Amino acid sequence: MTTSENYAPYQGEYAAQSYGQPMPGVPAYAQYAQPNGPIGQVRGTGITILLFVVTFGIWSLVYYYQTHEEMKRHTGEGIGGVLALVLSFFVGIVSPYLHSHEVGALYERRGQHKPVGAVTGLWFFPGMFILVGPIIWFVKTNGALNDYWRSVGAR
C-alpha cells in the first residue's frame, strides 16, 4: 500500500451514503447547558449600597460571598463564594471585573446577550476617579443579576 492509498477517502458503503452531506446541527435546547440549581436571592440595589456605606465596605465581602455562591450553586460553574471572598479580601480590585463577568456568564449560558461583562468593571476602576463610577458599576451589575434571578422565577 502506498502513502497516497493510506490517506484516500473511505470508499465503503457508509462513505457512499454520507460523503458530502453536512453534519446535523445541534438542537437549540442542547446547545447551552441549562442551569438547574437553586435560584438566588434578589437584592435591592439601594439597600445594598446603604449597607456598603454603613459598614465601611465590610458588607461588600458578604455580598461577593453570597452572590458568587448562589451563582455557583445555580449553574455548577464559577468560582464560588469562598474563593470570591478570599479574592475580595486580598486582591479586592479584581472583584468588580470578576463579578460582572460571572453575572454576564449566567446570561451567556442560556444563549442570551450578556448585559454586563468584565469590561463593566471599568466603571469601578478607573471609574472611581469620577466618584460615581462604582455606583454606576454596582447599579448595572446588581440590576443584571436581579433581572436574571427574576427571569428564572425569583421574587
matplotlib code that plots the C-alpha trace (Angstrom):
import matplotlib.pyplot as plt

x = [0.0, 1.5, 1.3, -1.4, -3.6, -3.4, -4.9, -7.6, -11.2, -13.1, -14.8, -17.1, -20.9, -21.2, -19.0, -21.1, -24.2, -22.8, -19.9, -20.6, -23.6, -23.5, -23.3, -26.6, -26.9, -27.0, -30.6, -31.2, -32.1, -28.8, -26.5, -26.3, -26.3, -29.4, -28.8, -30.9, -29.7, -31.4, -32.4, -30.6, -31.9, -32.9, -31.1, -32.3, -29.6, -30.3, -30.3, -27.2, -25.3, -26.5, -25.1, -21.8, -21.6, -22.8, -20.4, -17.5, -17.2, -17.4, -20.8, -19.1, -17.3, -20.6, -22.2, -19.5, -19.6, -23.3, -23.8, -20.9, -22.0, -25.6, -24.3, -22.1, -25.0, -27.3, -25.1, -22.4, -19.8, -17.9, -15.5, -18.0, -18.3, -15.2, -12.8, -14.7, -14.4, -10.6, -10.0, -12.1, -10.2, -6.7, -7.0, -10.2, -9.6, -10.3, -13.7, -15.8, -14.4, -14.9, -18.3, -19.6, -18.0, -19.8, -23.2, -22.8, -21.9, -25.3, -27.0, -24.5, -25.1, -28.7, -27.8, -28.8, -26.9, -25.0, -25.9, -22.7, -19.2, -15.7, -15.4, -18.2, -15.7, -14.0, -16.8, -15.4, -11.7, -10.7, -14.3, -13.7, -11.8, -15.1, -16.6, -19.9, -18.2, -18.5, -22.2, -22.8, -21.0, -23.0, -26.3, -25.6, -24.2, -26.6, -29.5, -28.5, -28.1, -31.5, -33.1, -31.6, -32.9, -36.4, -36.3, -35.8, -38.5, -37.2, -39.5]
y = [0.0, 3.4, 6.5, 8.1, 5.0, 5.4, 8.8, 8.1, 8.8, 5.8, 4.2, 1.8, 1.6, 4.2, 6.7, 6.5, 7.4, 10.2, 11.6, 15.3, 15.5, 18.2, 17.2, 17.6, 20.7, 20.7, 21.2, 24.6, 23.1, 21.2, 24.0, 25.6, 23.8, 24.8, 25.7, 23.6, 24.6, 26.7, 30.2, 33.1, 36.0, 39.4, 42.1, 45.7, 47.9, 50.9, 49.0, 47.1, 50.4, 51.7, 48.6, 49.1, 52.7, 52.0, 49.1, 50.9, 48.4, 45.2, 44.3, 44.1, 40.9, 39.4, 40.5, 38.9, 35.7, 35.4, 36.2, 34.1, 31.2, 31.5, 31.6, 28.6, 26.6, 27.6, 26.7, 24.4, 26.8, 29.8, 30.5, 30.1, 32.1, 31.1, 32.0, 35.2, 36.2, 35.4, 37.4, 40.3, 40.4, 40.1, 41.4, 43.4, 45.4, 42.3, 41.6, 44.1, 42.7, 39.1, 39.7, 41.4, 38.6, 35.9, 37.7, 38.1, 34.4, 33.5, 35.1, 33.6, 30.1, 30.5, 31.7, 35.3, 38.6, 39.4, 42.8, 43.1, 41.6, 42.1, 45.4, 46.7, 46.6, 49.6, 51.7, 50.7, 51.2, 53.6, 54.9, 55.7, 58.8, 60.4, 59.3, 57.9, 55.2, 52.5, 53.3, 53.1, 49.7, 48.4, 49.5, 47.9, 44.6, 44.1, 45.1, 42.5, 39.9, 40.7, 40.6, 37.2, 35.8, 37.2, 35.7, 32.2, 32.6, 34.6, 37.1]
z = [0.0, -1.0, 1.1, -1.1, -0.6, 3.2, 3.0, 0.4, 1.4, 2.7, -0.2, 1.7, 1.8, 4.6, 2.8, -0.3, 1.7, 3.8, 1.8, 1.1, 3.4, 6.0, 9.7, 11.5, 13.6, 17.4, 18.6, 20.2, 23.6, 23.7, 22.6, 26.0, 29.3, 31.2, 34.9, 37.2, 40.7, 43.3, 42.4, 44.0, 46.0, 44.6, 46.5, 46.5, 44.9, 47.2, 50.4, 49.5, 48.7, 52.1, 53.8, 51.9, 53.3, 56.8, 57.3, 55.7, 52.9, 55.0, 53.6, 50.1, 51.4, 52.4, 49.1, 47.0, 49.0, 48.8, 45.2, 43.9, 46.0, 44.6, 41.0, 41.6, 43.1, 40.3, 37.4, 38.8, 37.3, 38.5, 41.4, 44.3, 47.5, 49.3, 46.5, 45.8, 49.5, 49.5, 46.3, 47.6, 50.8, 49.4, 45.8, 46.0, 42.8, 40.7, 42.3, 40.3, 37.0, 38.1, 39.5, 36.3, 34.2, 36.2, 36.0, 32.3, 32.0, 33.6, 30.5, 28.1, 29.3, 28.4, 25.0, 25.7, 25.1, 28.3, 29.7, 31.7, 31.4, 32.7, 30.8, 33.0, 35.9, 34.3, 35.9, 39.2, 38.5, 37.0, 37.2, 40.9, 39.9, 38.7, 42.1, 40.7, 38.7, 41.4, 41.9, 38.1, 38.1, 41.0, 39.7, 36.3, 37.7, 40.5, 38.3, 35.7, 38.4, 39.9, 36.4, 35.8, 39.1, 38.3, 34.8, 36.4, 39.0, 41.9, 43.6]

ax = plt.figure().add_subplot(projection="3d")
ax.plot(x, y, z, "-o")
ax.set_aspect("equal")
plt.show()
